Amino acid sequence: MADQAVLQKLFQDGGARDYRWIDPEEIVVGQWVRMKCMFGCSDYGRNASCPPNTPPVAECRDFFREYRLGAIFRFTKQLDDPEERHGWSRELNQKLLELERAVFLAGYPKAFLMFMDNCKLCRECARTRAGCRNLKHARPSAEAMGVDVFATVAKFDYPIEVLGRYTDEMNRYAFLLIE
Protein backbone atom coordinates (compact mmCIF):
# COMPACT_ATOMS: atom_id res chain seq x y z
CA MET A 1 0.00 0.00 0.00
CA ALA A 2 1.18 3.51 -0.81
CA ASP A 3 2.64 5.70 1.90
CA GLN A 4 0.49 8.77 1.29
CA ALA A 5 2.52 10.89 3.75
CA VAL A 6 5.66 10.32 1.64
CA LEU A 7 3.74 11.04 -1.55
CA GLN A 8 2.20 14.21 -0.09
CA LYS A 9 5.68 15.52 0.73
CA LEU A 10 6.82 14.78 -2.81
CA PHE A 11 3.76 16.59 -4.18
CA GLN A 12 4.39 19.62 -1.95
CA ASP A 13 8.10 19.71 -2.81
CA GLY A 14 7.21 19.46 -6.50
CA GLY A 15 4.81 22.42 -6.31
CA ALA A 16 1.64 20.34 -6.73
CA ARG A 17 -0.31 21.59 -3.75
CA ASP A 18 -3.89 21.39 -5.03
CA TYR A 19 -4.66 17.71 -5.50
CA ARG A 20 -7.10 14.97 -4.58
CA TRP A 21 -6.47 11.27 -4.10
CA ILE A 22 -8.48 9.10 -6.44
CA ASP A 23 -9.24 5.50 -7.14
CA PRO A 24 -8.32 5.21 -10.84
CA GLU A 25 -11.33 2.94 -11.38
CA GLU A 26 -13.42 6.11 -10.88
CA ILE A 27 -11.86 7.77 -13.92
CA VAL A 28 -14.62 8.25 -16.47
CA VAL A 29 -13.58 7.12 -19.94
CA GLY A 30 -15.66 7.82 -23.02
CA GLN A 31 -15.47 7.18 -26.72
CA TRP A 32 -16.96 10.65 -27.23
CA VAL A 33 -13.72 12.16 -25.91
CA ARG A 34 -11.77 10.48 -28.72
CA MET A 35 -14.32 11.71 -31.25
CA LYS A 36 -13.80 15.27 -29.98
CA CYS A 37 -10.06 14.76 -30.55
CA MET A 38 -10.64 13.48 -34.07
CA PHE A 39 -13.25 16.05 -35.01
CA GLY A 40 -12.47 19.27 -33.23
CA CYS A 41 -8.83 19.38 -32.19
CA SER A 42 -6.30 21.01 -34.48
CA ASP A 43 -3.55 18.82 -32.98
CA TYR A 44 -5.16 15.52 -34.03
CA GLY A 45 -2.52 13.56 -35.92
CA ARG A 46 0.05 16.29 -35.30
CA ASN A 47 1.31 15.31 -31.86
CA ALA A 48 3.27 12.16 -31.03
CA SER A 49 1.41 11.83 -27.71
CA CYS A 50 -2.10 12.47 -29.00
CA PRO A 51 -4.50 10.34 -31.04
CA PRO A 52 -4.03 8.50 -33.30
CA ASN A 53 -0.71 7.85 -31.52
CA THR A 54 -2.41 6.66 -28.32
CA PRO A 55 -4.08 3.34 -27.55
CA PRO A 56 -7.73 2.70 -28.43
CA VAL A 57 -10.22 3.90 -25.80
CA ALA A 58 -10.99 0.35 -24.60
CA GLU A 59 -7.29 -0.27 -23.92
CA CYS A 60 -7.07 3.03 -22.03
CA ARG A 61 -10.01 1.96 -19.85
CA ASP A 62 -8.28 -1.36 -19.11
CA PHE A 63 -5.03 0.47 -18.33
CA PHE A 64 -6.70 2.54 -15.58
CA ARG A 65 -8.03 -0.63 -13.96
CA GLU A 66 -4.45 -1.76 -13.33
CA TYR A 67 -4.04 0.98 -10.71
CA ARG A 68 -5.37 1.30 -7.17
CA LEU A 69 -4.24 4.84 -6.35
CA GLY A 70 -3.84 8.06 -8.25
CA ALA A 71 -4.02 11.81 -7.85
CA ILE A 72 -5.66 14.63 -9.76
CA PHE A 73 -3.70 17.89 -9.73
CA ARG A 74 -5.46 21.19 -10.34
CA PHE A 75 -3.72 24.20 -11.85
CA THR A 76 -5.31 27.58 -12.47
CA LYS A 77 -4.14 30.35 -14.72
CA GLN A 78 -5.52 33.51 -16.25
CA LEU A 79 -3.77 34.87 -19.32
CA ASP A 80 -4.26 38.00 -21.39
CA ASP A 81 -2.80 36.39 -24.52
CA PRO A 82 -4.09 32.86 -25.29
CA GLU A 83 -0.77 31.98 -26.96
CA GLU A 84 0.94 32.29 -23.56
CA ARG A 85 -0.71 29.04 -22.49
CA HIS A 86 1.71 27.00 -24.60
CA GLY A 87 4.75 28.20 -22.62
CA TRP A 88 2.88 27.76 -19.35
CA SER A 89 1.88 24.22 -20.35
CA ARG A 90 5.44 23.32 -21.37
CA GLU A 91 6.90 24.59 -18.08
CA LEU A 92 4.23 22.92 -15.97
CA ASN A 93 4.48 19.61 -17.84
CA GLN A 94 8.25 19.58 -17.25
CA LYS A 95 7.70 20.10 -13.51
CA LEU A 96 5.12 17.33 -13.48
CA LEU A 97 7.63 15.00 -15.15
CA GLU A 98 10.07 15.73 -12.33
CA LEU A 99 7.31 14.85 -9.86
CA GLU A 100 6.53 11.60 -11.70
CA ARG A 101 10.23 10.70 -11.51
CA ALA A 102 10.40 11.50 -7.79
CA VAL A 103 7.38 9.23 -7.18
CA PHE A 104 9.02 6.50 -9.27
CA LEU A 105 12.29 6.80 -7.31
CA ALA A 106 10.35 6.67 -4.02
CA GLY A 107 9.45 3.08 -4.84
CA TYR A 108 6.44 3.35 -7.14
CA PRO A 109 7.57 1.83 -10.47
CA LYS A 110 4.09 2.06 -12.04
CA ALA A 111 3.97 5.88 -11.70
CA PHE A 112 2.47 7.27 -14.90
CA LEU A 113 1.63 10.89 -15.60
CA MET A 114 -1.00 12.31 -17.91
CA PHE A 115 -0.20 15.93 -18.77
CA MET A 116 -2.69 18.72 -18.21
CA ASP A 117 -2.40 19.69 -21.87
CA ASN A 118 -0.93 18.01 -24.91
CA CYS A 119 2.78 17.26 -24.63
CA LYS A 120 4.39 20.49 -25.88
CA LEU A 121 7.82 19.46 -24.56
CA CYS A 122 9.29 20.19 -27.98
CA ARG A 123 8.51 23.47 -29.65
CA GLU A 124 7.83 21.55 -32.87
CA CYS A 125 6.47 18.02 -32.55
CA ALA A 126 7.72 15.18 -34.75
CA ARG A 127 4.05 14.10 -35.07
CA THR A 128 4.62 10.35 -34.67
CA ARG A 129 5.78 8.11 -31.83
CA ALA A 130 8.49 6.69 -34.10
CA GLY A 131 9.80 10.19 -34.86
CA CYS A 132 9.44 11.58 -31.32
CA ARG A 133 12.63 13.24 -30.13
CA ASN A 134 11.60 12.94 -26.49
CA LEU A 135 10.23 9.40 -26.13
CA LYS A 136 11.42 9.05 -22.53
CA HIS A 137 9.49 12.11 -21.36
CA ALA A 138 6.58 12.55 -23.75
CA ARG A 139 3.24 11.82 -22.10
CA PRO A 140 -0.36 11.94 -23.29
CA SER A 141 -2.95 14.25 -21.85
CA ALA A 142 -5.88 12.68 -20.01
CA GLU A 143 -8.11 13.50 -22.98
CA ALA A 144 -5.71 11.67 -25.32
CA MET A 145 -6.31 8.60 -23.15
CA GLY A 146 -10.10 8.94 -23.51
CA VAL A 147 -10.66 10.52 -20.08
CA ASP A 148 -13.83 12.55 -19.68
CA VAL A 149 -12.07 15.19 -17.59
CA PHE A 150 -15.32 17.09 -16.96
CA ALA A 151 -17.13 14.12 -15.42
CA THR A 152 -14.06 12.81 -13.60
CA VAL A 153 -13.01 15.99 -11.84
CA ALA A 154 -16.65 16.79 -10.96
CA LYS A 155 -16.76 13.47 -9.04
CA PHE A 156 -14.01 14.86 -6.83
CA ASP A 157 -15.67 18.27 -6.32
CA TYR A 158 -13.31 20.22 -8.53
CA PRO A 159 -14.61 23.16 -10.58
CA ILE A 160 -14.65 22.83 -14.34
CA GLU A 161 -16.63 24.59 -17.03
CA VAL A 162 -16.45 25.53 -20.66
CA LEU A 163 -14.89 28.98 -20.90
CA GLY A 164 -16.44 31.67 -23.03
CA ARG A 165 -13.20 33.63 -23.51
CA TYR A 166 -9.52 32.74 -23.62
CA THR A 167 -8.91 35.43 -21.00
CA ASP A 168 -11.10 33.64 -18.40
CA GLU A 169 -9.28 31.83 -15.60
CA MET A 170 -8.59 28.23 -16.60
CA ASN A 171 -8.87 25.16 -14.40
CA ARG A 172 -6.52 22.56 -15.87
CA TYR A 173 -6.02 19.03 -14.56
CA ALA A 174 -3.18 16.52 -14.68
CA PHE A 175 -3.43 12.94 -13.47
CA LEU A 176 -0.75 10.81 -11.83
CA LEU A 177 -1.39 7.10 -11.56
CA ILE A 178 0.71 5.61 -8.79
CA GLU A 179 -0.01 1.97 -8.05
Secondary structure, DSSP 8 states (H G I E B T S, - for coil): ---HHHHHHHHHHTT--SEEEE-GGG--B-HHHHHHHHTT-TTTTS-TTSTTSS--HHHHHHHHTT-S-EEEEEEEE--SSTTHHHHHHHHHHHHHHHHHHHHHHTT-TT-EEEBSSS--SSSS--SSTTT-TTTTT---BTGGGTB-HHHHHHHTT------SSTTS-EEEEEEEE--
